[in-house]
Amino acid sequence: MGAKAKVWVEECITKELDRISNRNLTIYQVANLLQVSHITVRRWIKEVKLIAWNTSETGTGRWRIPKESLEEFLQTRNCMNID
């Protein structure tokens, strides 16, 4: 059997996002929230599936994901296999 598709309950995630005071999330916060690996989140950023910005102009800094970007990502990916 293949891997089960990950389905996110948008209401639950929206409630969790509301609890986070920062406008931008770290890769690890997103990974924890969606219950995926930080490597998966990095892949989504690299594939431009999840919009993020880097704290360094050279791209060597830390990635930040705006809450709005995550919400849009979830709307387009909900009920789909995310791998």
C-alpha positions in Angstrom: 0.0 0.0 0.0 1.1 3.5 -0.7 1.6 6.2 1.8 -1.6 7.9 3.1 -2.2 11.4 1.9 -1.8 14.0 4.6 -5.0 16.0 5.1 -4.9 19.2 7.1 -7.9 20.4 9.0 -7.8 24.1 8.0 -9.8 25.3 11.1 -7.3 23.6 13.5 -4.3 25.1 11.7 -5.9 28.5 11.5 -6.5 28.5 15.3 -2.8 27.5 15.8 -1.7 30.3 13.5 -3.8 32.8 15.4 -2.0 31.8 18.6 1.4 32.7 17.1 2.0 36.4 17.5 4.7 36.8 14.9 3.7 37.6 11.3 6.5 35.4 10.0 7.2 31.7 10.9 10.4 29.8 10.9 10.8 26.6 8.9 10.7 24.6 12.1 7.4 26.2 13.2 5.8 25.4 9.9 7.1 21.8 10.0 5.8 21.4 13.5 2.4 22.9 12.7 2.0 20.7 9.6 3.6 17.6 11.2 6.2 17.2 8.4 10.0 17.3 8.3 11.8 20.7 8.1 13.4 19.2 5.0 10.0 18.9 3.4 9.3 22.6 4.2 12.7 23.6 2.7 11.8 21.6 -0.5 8.5 23.4 -0.8 10.4 26.7 -0.6 13.0 25.6 -3.1 10.2 24.4 -5.5 8.4 27.8 -4.9 5.4 26.0 -3.6 5.6 27.9 -0.4 6.6 31.5 -0.6 9.3 32.5 1.9 12.0 35.2 2.3 15.6 34.9 3.5 17.0 37.2 6.2 20.2 37.6 4.2 20.5 39.3 0.9 22.9 36.6 -0.2 20.5 33.8 0.7 22.7 32.4 3.5 20.4 33.6 6.3 17.3 32.1 7.9 14.1 31.5 6.0 10.9 33.1 7.2 7.4 32.2 5.9 4.7 34.9 6.1 1.5 33.6 7.7 -0.4 34.7 4.6 1.8 32.6 2.5 1.2 29.5 4.6 -2.5 30.1 4.5 -2.5 30.3 0.7 -0.3 27.2 0.5 -2.8 25.2 2.7 -5.8 26.3 0.6 -4.2 25.1 -2.6 -2.8 21.8 -1.0 -5.6 20.7 1.3 -6.8 17.2 0.7 -3.9 16.4 -1.6 -0.9 14.2 -1.1 1.8 16.6 0.0 4.9 14.4 -0.7 
